[in-house]
Amino acid sequence: MVKLGILGAGIITECHFYGIDRIDGATVAAIASVDEAAGKAAADKYGAALYTDYRELLDKEKSLDGIIVALPNFMHREAVEYAIKAGHKNILCEKPLGINPAESAGLVKLAKESGANL
């Protein structure tokens, strides 16, 4: 079983939920959303743990096989960096990775140094 954590519960996450739901052996295990209603609806639908702070999810859910970052664009760099530093090794980030080339390059460098896959 591949267990995934989703950071965000907005419109774009519906595409991820839809795809994951159709993959045998994959499950949404944890969701972080500041929109408690959207997060609760998704968590209830998929039987996932719910967090209102993505940092708490990343700190507590160490057995996840992957993280999907589907937060607002300006939050991507911070969330991906936090995920890497929290020890998560497989991270899919919606585009853009950073809001400028320097942010993106910094994350790629950090991922390489830590052995994380972006």
Stockholm file with secondary structure:
# STOCKHOLM 1.0

chainA/1-118         MVKLGILGAGIITECHFYGIDRIDGATVAAIASVDEAAGKAAADKYGAALYTDYRELLDKEKSLDGIIVALPNFMHREAVEYAIKAGHKNILCEKPLGINPAESAGLVKLAKESGANL
#=GR chainA/1-118 SS CEEEEEECCSHHHHHHHHHHHTSTTEEEEEEECSSHHHHHHHHHHHTCEEESSHHHHHHHCTTCSEEEECSCGGGHHHHHHHHHHTTCCBEEECSCSSSSHHHHHHHHHHHHHHTCBC
#=GC SS_cons         CEEEEEECCSHHHHHHHHHHHTSTTEEEEEEECSSHHHHHHHHHHHTCEEESSHHHHHHHCTTCSEEEECSCGGGHHHHHHHHHHTTCCBEEECSCSSSSHHHHHHHHHHHHHHTCBC
//
